[in-house]
Amino acid sequence: LVSGVMFPVARLPEAVQTAAQFFPLYWQGLGLRAVFLPDAMAAAEIGGSWRLPETAAVLGAWAAAGLLLAP
């Protein structure tokens, strides 16, 4: 629910915004919005940008952790 897929994370309390950024679904949603929405919509995001380098790094870290923990 706090991933930002159903409603904007920016409307949530700041502590919940921070917690939402620990989940990969938030970053997947951010990346997809960057691809499909116009650049002007980035102003509505946390930080006012799409943060594509951060998105790639976080999703890469989740993927690496998944590969390391998989049997």
mmCIF file of the N, C-alpha and C atoms, coordinates in Angstrom:
data_MODEL
# 
_entry.id   MODEL 
# 
loop_
_atom_site.group_PDB 
_atom_site.id 
_atom_site.type_symbol 
_atom_site.label_atom_id 
_atom_site.label_alt_id 
_atom_site.label_comp_id 
_atom_site.label_asym_id 
_atom_site.label_entity_id 
_atom_site.label_seq_id 
_atom_site.pdbx_PDB_ins_code 
_atom_site.Cartn_x 
_atom_site.Cartn_y 
_atom_site.Cartn_z 
_atom_site.occupancy 
_atom_site.B_iso_or_equiv 
_atom_site.pdbx_formal_charge 
_atom_site.auth_seq_id 
_atom_site.auth_comp_id 
_atom_site.auth_asym_id 
_atom_site.auth_atom_id 
_atom_site.pdbx_PDB_model_num 
ATOM 1   N N  . LEU A 1 1  ? 0.797  -1.200  0.000   1.00 0.00 ? 1  LEU A N  1 
ATOM 2   C CA . LEU A 1 1  ? 0.000  0.000   0.000   1.00 0.00 ? 1  LEU A CA 1 
ATOM 3   C C  . LEU A 1 1  ? 0.839  1.263   0.000   1.00 0.00 ? 1  LEU A C  1 
ATOM 4   N N  . VAL A 1 2  ? 2.029  1.217   0.553   1.00 0.00 ? 2  VAL A N  1 
ATOM 5   C CA . VAL A 1 2  ? 2.845  2.431   0.629   1.00 0.00 ? 2  VAL A CA 1 
ATOM 6   C C  . VAL A 1 2  ? 3.845  2.531   -0.518  1.00 0.00 ? 2  VAL A C  1 
ATOM 7   N N  . SER A 1 3  ? 3.656  1.749   -1.549  1.00 0.00 ? 3  SER A N  1 
ATOM 8   C CA . SER A 1 3  ? 4.626  1.729   -2.644  1.00 0.00 ? 3  SER A CA 1 
ATOM 9   C C  . SER A 1 3  ? 4.481  2.882   -3.619  1.00 0.00 ? 3  SER A C  1 
ATOM 10  N N  . GLY A 1 4  ? 3.359  3.583   -3.589  1.00 0.00 ? 4  GLY A N  1 
ATOM 11  C CA . GLY A 1 4  ? 3.143  4.664   -4.535  1.00 0.00 ? 4  GLY A CA 1 
ATOM 12  C C  . GLY A 1 4  ? 2.506  4.221   -5.830  1.00 0.00 ? 4  GLY A C  1 
ATOM 13  N N  . VAL A 1 5  ? 2.129  2.968   -5.921  1.00 0.00 ? 5  VAL A N  1 
ATOM 14  C CA . VAL A 1 5  ? 1.511  2.470   -7.140  1.00 0.00 ? 5  VAL A CA 1 
ATOM 15  C C  . VAL A 1 5  ? 0.036  2.880   -7.203  1.00 0.00 ? 5  VAL A C  1 
ATOM 16  N N  . MET A 1 6  ? -0.661 2.828   -6.089  1.00 0.00 ? 6  MET A N  1 
ATOM 17  C CA . MET A 1 6  ? -2.093 3.148   -6.061  1.00 0.00 ? 6  MET A CA 1 
ATOM 18  C C  . MET A 1 6  ? -2.374 4.619   -5.777  1.00 0.00 ? 6  MET A C  1 
ATOM 19  N N  . PHE A 1 7  ? -1.512 5.262   -4.988  1.00 0.00 ? 7  PHE A N  1 
ATOM 20  C CA . PHE A 1 7  ? -1.687 6.677   -4.663  1.00 0.00 ? 7  PHE A CA 1 
ATOM 21  C C  . PHE A 1 7  ? -0.318 7.280   -4.398  1.00 0.00 ? 7  PHE A C  1 
ATOM 22  N N  . PRO A 1 8  ? -0.172 8.595   -4.514  1.00 0.00 ? 8  PRO A N  1 
ATOM 23  C CA . PRO A 1 8  ? 1.148  9.230   -4.397  1.00 0.00 ? 8  PRO A CA 1 
ATOM 24  C C  . PRO A 1 8  ? 1.765  9.080   -3.005  1.00 0.00 ? 8  PRO A C  1 
ATOM 25  N N  . VAL A 1 9  ? 3.003  8.660   -2.964  1.00 0.00 ? 9  VAL A N  1 
ATOM 26  C CA . VAL A 1 9  ? 3.724  8.538   -1.700  1.00 0.00 ? 9  VAL A CA 1 
ATOM 27  C C  . VAL A 1 9  ? 3.947  9.914   -1.087  1.00 0.00 ? 9  VAL A C  1 
ATOM 28  N N  . ALA A 1 10 ? 4.057  10.936  -1.903  1.00 0.00 ? 10 ALA A N  1 
ATOM 29  C CA . ALA A 1 10 ? 4.320  12.287  -1.403  1.00 0.00 ? 10 ALA A CA 1 
ATOM 30  C C  . ALA A 1 10 ? 3.203  12.799  -0.497  1.00 0.00 ? 10 ALA A C  1 
ATOM 31  N N  . ARG A 1 11 ? 2.039  12.217  -0.555  1.00 0.00 ? 11 ARG A N  1 
ATOM 32  C CA . ARG A 1 11 ? 0.927  12.628  0.313   1.00 0.00 ? 11 ARG A CA 1 
ATOM 33  C C  . ARG A 1 11 ? 0.973  11.949  1.680   1.00 0.00 ? 11 ARG A C  1 
ATOM 34  N N  . LEU A 1 12 ? 1.826  10.982  1.853   1.00 0.00 ? 12 LEU A N  1 
ATOM 35  C CA . LEU A 1 12 ? 1.934  10.269  3.122   1.00 0.00 ? 12 LEU A CA 1 
ATOM 36  C C  . LEU A 1 12 ? 2.829  11.037  4.088   1.00 0.00 ? 12 LEU A C  1 
ATOM 37  N N  . PRO A 1 13 ? 2.743  10.741  5.385   1.00 0.00 ? 13 PRO A N  1 
ATOM 38  C CA . PRO A 1 13 ? 3.666  11.369  6.339   1.00 0.00 ? 13 PRO A CA 1 
ATOM 39  C C  . PRO A 1 13 ? 5.118  11.048  5.983   1.00 0.00 ? 13 PRO A C  1 
ATOM 40  N N  . GLU A 1 14 ? 6.024  11.924  6.378   1.00 0.00 ? 14 GLU A N  1 
ATOM 41  C CA . GLU A 1 14 ? 7.426  11.787  5.985   1.00 0.00 ? 14 GLU A CA 1 
ATOM 42  C C  . GLU A 1 14 ? 8.036  10.465  6.445   1.00 0.00 ? 14 GLU A C  1 
ATOM 43  N N  . ALA A 1 15 ? 7.685  9.999   7.635   1.00 0.00 ? 15 ALA A N  1 
ATOM 44  C CA . ALA A 1 15 ? 8.224  8.725   8.125   1.00 0.00 ? 15 ALA A CA 1 
ATOM 45  C C  . ALA A 1 15 ? 7.775  7.565   7.241   1.00 0.00 ? 15 ALA A C  1 
ATOM 46  N N  . VAL A 1 16 ? 6.549  7.613   6.774   1.00 0.00 ? 16 VAL A N  1 
ATOM 47  C CA . VAL A 1 16 ? 6.033  6.551   5.904   1.00 0.00 ? 16 VAL A CA 1 
ATOM 48  C C  . VAL A 1 16 ? 6.679  6.647   4.522   1.00 0.00 ? 16 VAL A C  1 
ATOM 49  N N  . GLN A 1 17 ? 6.951  7.859   4.047   1.00 0.00 ? 17 GLN A N  1 
ATOM 50  C CA . GLN A 1 17 ? 7.648  8.034   2.770   1.00 0.00 ? 17 GLN A CA 1 
ATOM 51  C C  . GLN A 1 17 ? 9.018  7.372   2.827   1.00 0.00 ? 17 GLN A C  1 
ATOM 52  N N  . THR A 1 18 ? 9.712  7.585   3.933   1.00 0.00 ? 18 THR A N  1 
ATOM 53  C CA . THR A 1 18 ? 11.039 6.985   4.099   1.00 0.00 ? 18 THR A CA 1 
ATOM 54  C C  . THR A 1 18 ? 10.936 5.466   4.131   1.00 0.00 ? 18 THR A C  1 
ATOM 55  N N  . ALA A 1 19 ? 9.972  4.937   4.867   1.00 0.00 ? 19 ALA A N  1 
ATOM 56  C CA . ALA A 1 19 ? 9.799  3.487   4.952   1.00 0.00 ? 19 ALA A CA 1 
ATOM 57  C C  . ALA A 1 19 ? 9.431  2.893   3.594   1.00 0.00 ? 19 ALA A C  1 
ATOM 58  N N  . ALA A 1 20 ? 8.635  3.597   2.812   1.00 0.00 ? 20 ALA A N  1 
ATOM 59  C CA . ALA A 1 20 ? 8.205  3.091   1.506   1.00 0.00 ? 20 ALA A CA 1 
ATOM 60  C C  . ALA A 1 20 ? 9.386  2.882   0.571   1.00 0.00 ? 20 ALA A C  1 
ATOM 61  N N  . GLN A 1 21 ? 10.423 3.673   0.738   1.00 0.00 ? 21 GLN A N  1 
ATOM 62  C CA . GLN A 1 21 ? 11.570 3.587   -0.161  1.00 0.00 ? 21 GLN A CA 1 
ATOM 63  C C  . GLN A 1 21 ? 12.460 2.380   0.121   1.00 0.00 ? 21 GLN A C  1 
ATOM 64  N N  . PHE A 1 22 ? 12.140 1.590   1.132   1.00 0.00 ? 22 PHE A N  1 
ATOM 65  C CA . PHE A 1 22 ? 12.887 0.367   1.403   1.00 0.00 ? 22 PHE A CA 1 
ATOM 66  C C  . PHE A 1 22 ? 12.357 -0.827  0.616   1.00 0.00 ? 22 PHE A C  1 
ATOM 67  N N  . PHE A 1 23 ? 11.200 -0.679  -0.008  1.00 0.00 ? 23 PHE A N  1 
ATOM 68  C CA . PHE A 1 23 ? 10.579 -1.782  -0.727  1.00 0.00 ? 23 PHE A CA 1 
ATOM 69  C C  . PHE A 1 23 ? 10.825 -1.658  -2.230  1.00 0.00 ? 23 PHE A C  1 
ATOM 70  N N  . PRO A 1 24 ? 11.092 -2.772  -2.912  1.00 0.00 ? 24 PRO A N  1 
ATOM 71  C CA . PRO A 1 24 ? 11.399 -2.699  -4.345  1.00 0.00 ? 24 PRO A CA 1 
ATOM 72  C C  . PRO A 1 24 ? 10.219 -2.243  -5.200  1.00 0.00 ? 24 PRO A C  1 
ATOM 73  N N  . LEU A 1 25 ? 8.996  -2.469  -4.753  1.00 0.00 ? 25 LEU A N  1 
ATOM 74  C CA . LEU A 1 25 ? 7.846  -2.061  -5.563  1.00 0.00 ? 25 LEU A CA 1 
ATOM 75  C C  . LEU A 1 25 ? 7.792  -0.547  -5.732  1.00 0.00 ? 25 LEU A C  1 
ATOM 76  N N  . TYR A 1 26 ? 8.238  0.206   -4.732  1.00 0.00 ? 26 TYR A N  1 
ATOM 77  C CA . TYR A 1 26 ? 8.299  1.668   -4.870  1.00 0.00 ? 26 TYR A CA 1 
ATOM 78  C C  . TYR A 1 26 ? 9.212  2.039   -6.031  1.00 0.00 ? 26 TYR A C  1 
ATOM 79  N N  . TRP A 1 27 ? 10.388 1.418   -6.088  1.00 0.00 ? 27 TRP A N  1 
ATOM 80  C CA . TRP A 1 27 ? 11.377 1.754   -7.120  1.00 0.00 ? 27 TRP A CA 1 
ATOM 81  C C  . TRP A 1 27 ? 10.940 1.261   -8.491  1.00 0.00 ? 27 TRP A C  1 
ATOM 82  N N  . GLN A 1 28 ? 10.273 0.122   -8.553  1.00 0.00 ? 28 GLN A N  1 
ATOM 83  C CA . GLN A 1 28 ? 9.740  -0.348  -9.832  1.00 0.00 ? 28 GLN A CA 1 
ATOM 84  C C  . GLN A 1 28 ? 8.688  0.619   -10.357 1.00 0.00 ? 28 GLN A C  1 
ATOM 85  N N  . GLY A 1 29 ? 7.817  1.074   -9.479  1.00 0.00 ? 29 GLY A N  1 
ATOM 86  C CA . GLY A 1 29 ? 6.800  2.043   -9.877  1.00 0.00 ? 29 GLY A CA 1 
ATOM 87  C C  . GLY A 1 29 ? 7.412  3.349   -10.338 1.00 0.00 ? 29 GLY A C  1 
ATOM 88  N N  . LEU A 1 30 ? 8.447  3.797   -9.636  1.00 0.00 ? 30 LEU A N  1 
ATOM 89  C CA . LEU A 1 30 ? 9.126  5.041   -10.013 1.00 0.00 ? 30 LEU A CA 1 
ATOM 90  C C  . LEU A 1 30 ? 9.753  4.910   -11.396 1.00 0.00 ? 30 LEU A C  1 
ATOM 91  N N  . GLY A 1 31 ? 10.399 3.786   -11.657 1.00 0.00 ? 31 GLY A N  1 
ATOM 92  C CA . GLY A 1 31 ? 11.001 3.568   -12.969 1.00 0.00 ? 31 GLY A CA 1 
ATOM 93  C C  . GLY A 1 31 ? 9.967  3.510   -14.080 1.00 0.00 ? 31 GLY A C  1 
ATOM 94  N N  . LEU A 1 32 ? 8.857  2.846   -13.829 1.00 0.00 ? 32 LEU A N  1 
ATOM 95  C CA . LEU A 1 32 ? 7.803  2.768   -14.843 1.00 0.00 ? 32 LEU A CA 1 
ATOM 96  C C  . LEU A 1 32 ? 7.157  4.123   -15.087 1.00 0.00 ? 32 LEU A C  1 
ATOM 97  N N  . ARG A 1 33 ? 6.965  4.898   -14.021 1.00 0.00 ? 33 ARG A N  1 
ATOM 98  C CA . ARG A 1 33 ? 6.414  6.243   -14.221 1.00 0.00 ? 33 ARG A CA 1 
ATOM 99  C C  . ARG A 1 33 ? 7.377  7.098   -15.036 1.00 0.00 ? 33 ARG A C  1 
ATOM 100 N N  . ALA A 1 34 ? 8.679  6.927   -14.831 1.00 0.00 ? 34 ALA A N  1 
ATOM 101 C CA . ALA A 1 34 ? 9.670  7.689   -15.596 1.00 0.00 ? 34 ALA A CA 1 
ATOM 102 C C  . ALA A 1 34 ? 9.591  7.356   -17.081 1.00 0.00 ? 34 ALA A C  1 
ATOM 103 N N  . VAL A 1 35 ? 9.285  6.113   -17.391 1.00 0.00 ? 35 VAL A N  1 
ATOM 104 C CA . VAL A 1 35 ? 9.207  5.683   -18.785 1.00 0.00 ? 35 VAL A CA 1 
ATOM 105 C C  . VAL A 1 35 ? 7.921  6.168   -19.454 1.00 0.00 ? 35 VAL A C  1 
ATOM 106 N N  . PHE A 1 36 ? 6.808  6.066   -18.752 1.00 0.00 ? 36 PHE A N  1 
ATOM 107 C CA . PHE A 1 36 ? 5.510  6.297   -19.390 1.00 0.00 ? 36 PHE A CA 1 
ATOM 108 C C  . PHE A 1 36 ? 4.929  7.695   -19.201 1.00 0.00 ? 36 PHE A C  1 
ATOM 109 N N  . LEU A 1 37 ? 5.369  8.440   -18.202 1.00 0.00 ? 37 LEU A N  1 
ATOM 110 C CA . LEU A 1 37 ? 4.806  9.771   -17.960 1.00 0.00 ? 37 LEU A CA 1 
ATOM 111 C C  . LEU A 1 37 ? 5.724  10.853  -18.519 1.00 0.00 ? 37 LEU A C  1 
ATOM 112 N N  . PRO A 1 38 ? 5.186  12.021  -18.850 1.00 0.00 ? 38 PRO A N  1 
ATOM 113 C CA . PRO A 1 38 ? 6.035  13.117  -19.345 1.00 0.00 ? 38 PRO A CA 1 
ATOM 114 C C  . PRO A 1 38 ? 6.953  13.643  -18.241 1.00 0.00 ? 38 PRO A C  1 
ATOM 115 N N  . ASP A 1 39 ? 8.040  14.290  -18.646 1.00 0.00 ? 39 ASP A N  1 
ATOM 116 C CA . ASP A 1 39 ? 9.030  14.784  -17.688 1.00 0.00 ? 39 ASP A CA 1 
ATOM 117 C C  . ASP A 1 39 ? 8.451  15.761  -16.681 1.00 0.00 ? 39 ASP A C  1 
ATOM 118 N N  . ALA A 1 40 ? 7.425  16.494  -17.059 1.00 0.00 ? 40 ALA A N  1 
ATOM 119 C CA . ALA A 1 40 ? 6.824  17.468  -16.144 1.00 0.00 ? 40 ALA A CA 1 
ATOM 120 C C  . ALA A 1 40 ? 6.221  16.797  -14.910 1.00 0.00 ? 40 ALA A C  1 
ATOM 121 N N  . MET A 1 41 ? 5.859  15.530  -15.008 1.00 0.00 ? 41 MET A N  1 
ATOM 122 C CA . MET A 1 41 ? 5.259  14.816  -13.879 1.00 0.00 ? 41 MET A CA 1 
ATOM 123 C C  . MET A 1 41 ? 6.281  14.467  -12.803 1.00 0.00 ? 41 MET A C  1 
ATOM 124 N N  . ALA A 1 42 ? 7.556  14.581  -13.101 1.00 0.00 ? 42 ALA A N  1 
ATOM 125 C CA . ALA A 1 42 ? 8.592  14.269  -12.111 1.00 0.00 ? 42 ALA A CA 1 
ATOM 126 C C  . ALA A 1 42 ? 8.515  15.197  -10.910 1.00 0.00 ? 42 ALA A C  1 
ATOM 127 N N  . ALA A 1 43 ? 7.970  16.381  -11.081 1.00 0.00 ? 43 ALA A N  1 
ATOM 128 C CA . ALA A 1 43 ? 7.858  17.333  -9.974  1.00 0.00 ? 43 ALA A CA 1 
ATOM 129 C C  . ALA A 1 43 ? 6.988  16.792  -8.846  1.00 0.00 ? 43 ALA A C  1 
ATOM 130 N N  . ALA A 1 44 ? 6.094  15.866  -9.139  1.00 0.00 ? 44 ALA A N  1 
ATOM 131 C CA . ALA A 1 44 ? 5.212  15.300  -8.120  1.00 0.00 ? 44 ALA A CA 1 
ATOM 132 C C  . ALA A 1 44 ? 5.883  14.193  -7.313  1.00 0.00 ? 44 ALA A C  1 
ATOM 133 N N  . GLU A 1 45 ? 7.067  13.770  -7.717  1.00 0.00 ? 45 GLU A N  1 
ATOM 134 C CA . GLU A 1 45 ? 7.764  12.688  -7.025  1.00 0.00 ? 45 GLU A CA 1 
ATOM 135 C C  . GLU A 1 45 ? 8.559  13.220  -5.836  1.00 0.00 ? 45 GLU A C  1 
ATOM 136 N N  . ILE A 1 46 ? 8.952  12.319  -4.952  1.00 0.00 ? 46 ILE A N  1 
ATOM 137 C CA . ILE A 1 46 ? 9.818  12.683  -3.835  1.00 0.00 ? 46 ILE A CA 1 
ATOM 138 C C  . ILE A 1 46 ? 11.139 13.161  -4.420  1.00 0.00 ? 46 ILE A C  1 
ATOM 139 N N  . GLY A 1 47 ? 11.591 14.322  -4.036  1.00 0.00 ? 47 GLY A N  1 
ATOM 140 C CA . GLY A 1 47 ? 12.825 14.874  -4.568  1.00 0.00 ? 47 GLY A CA 1 
ATOM 141 C C  . GLY A 1 47 ? 12.647 15.649  -5.859  1.00 0.00 ? 47 GLY A C  1 
ATOM 142 N N  . GLY A 1 48 ? 11.472 15.602  -6.447  1.00 0.00 ? 48 GLY A N  1 
ATOM 143 C CA . GLY A 1 48 ? 11.188 16.366  -7.654  1.00 0.00 ? 48 GLY A CA 1 
ATOM 144 C C  . GLY A 1 48 ? 11.846 15.849  -8.914  1.00 0.00 ? 48 GLY A C  1 
ATOM 145 N N  . SER A 1 49 ? 12.323 14.602  -8.913  1.00 0.00 ? 49 SER A N  1 
ATOM 146 C CA . SER A 1 49 ? 12.932 14.032  -10.116 1.00 0.00 ? 49 SER A CA 1 
ATOM 147 C C  . SER A 1 49 ? 12.649 12.532  -10.149 1.00 0.00 ? 49 SER A C  1 
ATOM 148 N N  . TRP A 1 50 ? 12.990 11.921  -11.277 1.00 0.00 ? 50 TRP A N  1 
ATOM 149 C CA . TRP A 1 50 ? 12.754 10.483  -11.419 1.00 0.00 ? 50 TRP A CA 1 
ATOM 150 C C  . TRP A 1 50 ? 13.808 9.658   -10.696 1.00 0.00 ? 50 TRP A C  1 
ATOM 151 N N  . ARG A 1 51 ? 14.966 10.224  -10.421 1.00 0.00 ? 51 ARG A N  1 
ATOM 152 C CA . ARG A 1 51 ? 16.051 9.532   -9.696  1.00 0.00 ? 51 ARG A CA 1 
ATOM 153 C C  . ARG A 1 51 ? 16.391 8.181   -10.335 1.00 0.00 ? 51 ARG A C  1 
ATOM 154 N N  . LEU A 1 52 ? 16.637 8.196   -11.637 1.00 0.00 ? 52 LEU A N  1 
ATOM 155 C CA . LEU A 1 52 ? 16.902 6.949   -12.357 1.00 0.00 ? 52 LEU A CA 1 
ATOM 156 C C  . LEU A 1 52 ? 18.173 6.233   -11.905 1.00 0.00 ? 52 LEU A C  1 
ATOM 157 N N  . PRO A 1 53 ? 19.292 6.941   -11.624 1.00 0.00 ? 53 PRO A N  1 
ATOM 158 C CA . PRO A 1 53 ? 20.461 6.207   -11.125 1.00 0.00 ? 53 PRO A CA 1 
ATOM 159 C C  . PRO A 1 53 ? 20.183 5.500   -9.796  1.00 0.00 ? 53 PRO A C  1 
ATOM 160 N N  . GLU A 1 54 ? 19.468 6.166   -8.899  1.00 0.00 ? 54 GLU A N  1 
ATOM 161 C CA . GLU A 1 54 ? 19.109 5.538   -7.625  1.00 0.00 ? 54 GLU A CA 1 
ATOM 162 C C  . GLU A 1 54 ? 18.185 4.347   -7.853  1.00 0.00 ? 54 GLU A C  1 
ATOM 163 N N  . THR A 1 55 ? 17.250 4.498   -8.779  1.00 0.00 ? 55 THR A N  1 
ATOM 164 C CA . THR A 1 55 ? 16.313 3.417   -9.078  1.00 0.00 ? 55 THR A CA 1 
ATOM 165 C C  . THR A 1 55 ? 17.066 2.184   -9.559  1.00 0.00 ? 55 THR A C  1 
ATOM 166 N N  . ALA A 1 56 ? 17.991 2.373   -10.476 1.00 0.00 ? 56 ALA A N  1 
ATOM 167 C CA . ALA A 1 56 ? 18.776 1.248   -10.993 1.00 0.00 ? 56 ALA A CA 1 
ATOM 168 C C  . ALA A 1 56 ? 19.624 0.617   -9.895  1.00 0.00 ? 56 ALA A C  1 
ATOM 169 N N  . ALA A 1 57 ? 20.224 1.439   -9.041  1.00 0.00 ? 57 ALA A N  1 
ATOM 170 C CA . ALA A 1 57 ? 21.073 0.920   -7.970  1.00 0.00 ? 57 ALA A CA 1 
ATOM 171 C C  . ALA A 1 57 ? 20.267 0.112   -6.952  1.00 0.00 ? 57 ALA A C  1 
ATOM 172 N N  . VAL A 1 58 ? 19.128 0.637   -6.544  1.00 0.00 ? 58 VAL A N  1 
ATOM 173 C CA . VAL A 1 58 ? 18.312 -0.064  -5.543  1.00 0.00 ? 58 VAL A CA 1 
ATOM 174 C C  . VAL A 1 58 ? 17.763 -1.370  -6.105  1.00 0.00 ? 58 VAL A C  1 
ATOM 175 N N  . LEU A 1 59 ? 17.241 -1.333  -7.325  1.00 0.00 ? 59 LEU A N  1 
ATOM 176 C CA . LEU A 1 59 ? 16.713 -2.564  -7.915  1.00 0.00 ? 59 LEU A CA 1 
ATOM 177 C C  . LEU A 1 59 ? 17.825 -3.575  -8.178  1.00 0.00 ? 59 LEU A C  1 
ATOM 178 N N  . GLY A 1 60 ? 19.010 -3.090  -8.544  1.00 0.00 ? 60 GLY A N  1 
ATOM 179 C CA . GLY A 1 60 ? 20.157 -3.984  -8.708  1.00 0.00 ? 60 GLY A CA 1 
ATOM 180 C C  . GLY A 1 60 ? 20.561 -4.630  -7.392  1.00 0.00 ? 60 GLY A C  1 
ATOM 181 N N  . ALA A 1 61 ? 20.518 -3.861  -6.307  1.00 0.00 ? 61 ALA A N  1 
ATOM 182 C CA . ALA A 1 61 ? 20.847 -4.406  -4.986  1.00 0.00 ? 61 ALA A CA 1 
ATOM 183 C C  . ALA A 1 61 ? 19.826 -5.460  -4.559  1.00 0.00 ? 61 ALA A C  1 
ATOM 184 N N  . TRP A 1 62 ? 18.540 -5.197  -4.810  1.00 0.00 ? 62 TRP A N  1 
ATOM 185 C CA . TRP A 1 62 ? 17.516 -6.193  -4.489  1.00 0.00 ? 62 TRP A CA 1 
ATOM 186 C C  . TRP A 1 62 ? 17.719 -7.462  -5.320  1.00 0.00 ? 62 TRP A C  1 
ATOM 187 N N  . ALA A 1 63 ? 18.063 -7.315  -6.584  1.00 0.00 ? 63 ALA A N  1 
ATOM 188 C CA . ALA A 1 63 ? 18.295 -8.480  -7.444  1.00 0.00 ? 63 ALA A CA 1 
ATOM 189 C C  . ALA A 1 63 ? 19.509 -9.273  -6.967  1.00 0.00 ? 63 ALA A C  1 
ATOM 190 N N  . ALA A 1 64 ? 20.579 -8.573  -6.615  1.00 0.00 ? 64 ALA A N  1 
ATOM 191 C CA . ALA A 1 64 ? 21.781 -9.249  -6.120  1.00 0.00 ? 64 ALA A CA 1 
ATOM 192 C C  . ALA A 1 64 ? 21.497 -9.978  -4.812  1.00 0.00 ? 64 ALA A C  1 
ATOM 193 N N  . ALA A 1 65 ? 20.762 -9.336  -3.917  1.00 0.00 ? 65 ALA A N  1 
ATOM 194 C CA . ALA A 1 65 ? 20.413 -9.986  -2.650  1.00 0.00 ? 65 ALA A CA 1 
ATOM 195 C C  . ALA A 1 65 ? 19.562 -11.228 -2.897  1.00 0.00 ? 65 ALA A C  1 
ATOM 196 N N  . GLY A 1 66 ? 18.645 -11.134 -3.833  1.00 0.00 ? 66 GLY A N  1 
ATOM 197 C CA . GLY A 1 66 ? 17.822 -12.291 -4.160  1.00 0.00 ? 66 GLY A CA 1 
ATOM 198 C C  . GLY A 1 66 ? 18.637 -13.444 -4.727  1.00 0.00 ? 66 GLY A C  1 
ATOM 199 N N  . LEU A 1 67 ? 19.607 -13.123 -5.569  1.00 0.00 ? 67 LEU A N  1 
ATOM 200 C CA . LEU A 1 67 ? 20.460 -14.175 -6.136  1.00 0.00 ? 67 LEU A CA 1 
ATOM 201 C C  . LEU A 1 67 ? 21.348 -14.811 -5.075  1.00 0.00 ? 67 LEU A C  1 
ATOM 202 N N  . LEU A 1 68 ? 21.825 -14.009 -4.137  1.00 0.00 ? 68 LEU A N  1 
ATOM 203 C CA . LEU A 1 68 ? 22.677 -14.547 -3.076  1.00 0.00 ? 68 LEU A CA 1 
ATOM 204 C C  . LEU A 1 68 ? 21.893 -15.409 -2.092  1.00 0.00 ? 68 LEU A C  1 
ATOM 205 N N  . LEU A 1 69 ? 20.654 -15.050 -1.839  1.00 0.00 ? 69 LEU A N  1 
ATOM 206 C CA . LEU A 1 69 ? 19.855 -15.777 -0.854  1.00 0.00 ? 69 LEU A CA 1 
ATOM 207 C C  . LEU A 1 69 ? 19.093 -16.957 -1.440  1.00 0.00 ? 69 LEU A C  1 
ATOM 208 N N  . ALA A 1 70 ? 19.021 -17.035 -2.757  1.00 0.00 ? 70 ALA A N  1 
ATOM 209 C CA . ALA A 1 70 ? 18.295 -18.141 -3.391  1.00 0.00 ? 70 ALA A CA 1 
ATOM 210 C C  . ALA A 1 70 ? 19.056 -19.446 -3.182  1.00 0.00 ? 70 ALA A C  1 
ATOM 211 N N  . PRO A 1 71 ? 18.329 -20.528 -2.986  1.00 0.00 ? 71 PRO A N  1 
ATOM 212 C CA . PRO A 1 71 ? 19.021 -21.820 -2.772  1.00 0.00 ? 71 PRO A CA 1 
ATOM 213 C C  . PRO A 1 71 ? 19.715 -22.321 -4.013  1.00 0.00 ? 71 PRO A C  1 
# 
